[in-house]
Every structure is written in structure tokens, then in C-alpha cells.
């Protein structure tokens, strides 16, 4: 009888512990997603689209925390030093792989302080210009730039950002001379181009698709290898006469380096699940964004390779390294 009683108590104790154990399962509180660009930027828009669905699926609030400035490195530093528990993660762009080449000193290691979760999207940048400039085609822009060397300028979402690198690669391939005017994010860059104070901008599609459709901005070309689904009539820069100018602009999710692998895998699976929902598919279609995922291991490898290739581009473009 004593043995049976003891066994019963053990079973009851185990059963009683189950709710407490379940409560500790990831996630059991709000998750913070740091976006290292201003609200309204493409990275921010994509982050909010994906985290809305992830929050519903994971049963916890997911709060987007915009930490713009210094070409994304302020937000990167915040994530690199965050507790590796899955409750602080980052959604960043291709700029992540540029900063090691454009900053002399960083407070973090771009490879070793982060764990890749997955890319989320690959989306073309579109070269936009204000109608007031009276330049309606890419060949016309090139003709003006070559006739007026050093007089044209272009906006970027920060020194060394993906928008900056896209423009530099285009400039080198086109053999034109134009000056980079860096801003804190796409929203500010678009405002300056609309006003005509800056000549052109290789913008992600999301912040400018409405302005293009309303005729407030002209889309001269997209910087991607293929035409954008949201702008099917706009040629690629290669089609418009500038071969070798393609640039892959991506947005992806990362976590602090020592985040447990099961948490990284859970986040990866939740992103994939969110991308498969009709709501996100429709949202991405309107943004001109194509869903793109890799395994965490594949994403880490891709990031390492892109850091190397961007280092070559930065050096070839002669970009100034920030202290």
C-alpha cells in the first residue's frame, strides 16, 4: 500500500509540474524585433508584415523596435549584445554584409555575433527620379550625367546601405560620376527626391510604389537581374543598357550568436509559415517583394560569402571608410 501511495504521489507531482514546464516553453513573453532603420523603410514594412502573422501563430506579442542611424550599425550593436534567448531578434537588410567594409571599427563582429535565421525576401531596387527633372528614360539620365560630370547626385538610406551599394555598382557599370547623399532611411531619401533636391534614388519598391503609380515619381529601371512583378513594364538596368549593374537587395532575420538552436529553428519555421499565408503573399505582391528563405546554416554561409563580395565592391568603388 505504501508503494502504491508513493507511486501515486510521484505521478501527481509529475502531472502538476507539466503546466509550469509548458509555461517555460518558447516563447512565453513578448518578443522584440529590432529593425535598424527608420519606421516606413522597406525593412520596417517587411518586418511588420511578417511579424504580425508570426505573433498570431506564436501566441505572443512581437514588438518592432526601430533603431535607425549609422547605416544600421546602431541596431546591429543592440542585437549583438542582447541576451541570446530568442526574445531580442533583428530584421535587417543586405546592409548587414556591407558594414564590415564601410566602417573602420565596429563594436560587434558581423559574422560571429549573429546567428542567421533565414532571409525573408529578395526585392528589387527601382531607380526613381522626379518628373521635374525632365529625364524620362535611363539612357537620358546617362546622357545627362556624361554631359555634366560630377553634377548629378543620388540618395541612399545611409553610407554603405544596400541602396548605396546598388547605386555605386550602377555608377561603376555605367561609367558616370555622381555623388552619394546619405539619409537616415528610405522615407527621408524619397522626400528629397520628390522635392527635386536630390536627382535620383535606387529605392526599394515599397516606399515608392504609390508615388510611381500616382505619377509623382518616374521609374526608370530596376536594379535586379529580373523585372519586378509589381512594375512589369519597367526594364532592368541591364535591359536599359547598363550590363553588370545587378544588385540583390534582401531582408532577413538574425538573432544573437548564442541563441539556442531550437529557438533559431522555431523562428525559421515561423517565418516560413507566415510567408505561406495568403495575407503575406498578397502584401508582398503589392510591395514587389519575392519571398526567399534558406535554412539557418545556409543563411550563415550566404552572409559570409556576401561580406567577401561586398568588400570587393566597396574597394572597387573607392568608398570612404567611416571611423
C-alpha positions, 0 to 999 in steps of 0.5 A: 500500500505504501508503494502504491501511495508513493507511486501515486504521489510521484505521478501527481507531482509529475502531472502538476509540474507539466503546466509550469514546464509548458509555461517555460516553453518558447516563447512565453513573453513578448518578443522584440524585433529590432529593425535598424532603420527608420519606421516606413523603410522597406525593412520596417514594412517587411518586418511588420508584415511578417511579424504580425502573422508570426505573433498570431501563430506564436501566441505572443506579442512581437514588438518592432523596435526601430533603431535607425542611424549609422547605416544600421550599425546602431541596431546591429550593436543592440542585437549583438549584445542582447541576451541570446534567448530568442526574445531580442531578434533583428530584421535587417537588410543586405546592409548587414554584409556591407558594414564590415567594409564601410566602417573602420571599427565596429563594436560587434563582429558581423559574422560571429555575433549573429546567428542567421535565421533565414532571409525573408525576401529578395526585392528589387531596387527601382531607380526613381527620379522626379518628373521635374527633372525632365529625364524620362528614360535611363539612357537620358539620365546617362546622357545627362550625367556624361554631359555634366560630370560630377553634377548629378547626385543620388540618395541612399538610406545611409553610407554603405546601405544596400541602396548605396551599394546598388547605386555605386555598382550602377555608377561603376557599370555605367561609367558616370560620376555622381555623388552619394547623399546619405539619409537616415532611411528610405522615407527621408531619401524619397522626400528629397527626391520628390522635392527635386533636391536630390536627382535620383534614388535606387529605392526599394519598391515599397516606399515608392510604389504609390508615388510611381503609380500616382505619377509623382515619381518616374521609374526608370529601371530596376536594379535586379537581374529580373523585372519586378512583378509589381512594375512589369513594364519597367526594364532592368538596368541591364535591359536599359543598357547598363550590363553588370549593374545587378544588385540583390537587395534582401531582408532577413532575420538574425538573432544573437550568436548564442541563441539556442538552436531550437529557438533559431529553428522555431523562428525559421519555421515561423517565418516560413509559415507566415510567408505561406499565408495568403495575407503575406503573399498578397502584401508582398505582391503589392510591395514587389517583394519575392519571398526567399528563405534558406535554412539557418546554416545556409543563411550563415554561409550566404552572409559570409560569402556576401561580406567577401563580395561586398568588400570587393565592391566597396574597394572597387568603388573607392568608398570612404571608410567611416571611423 
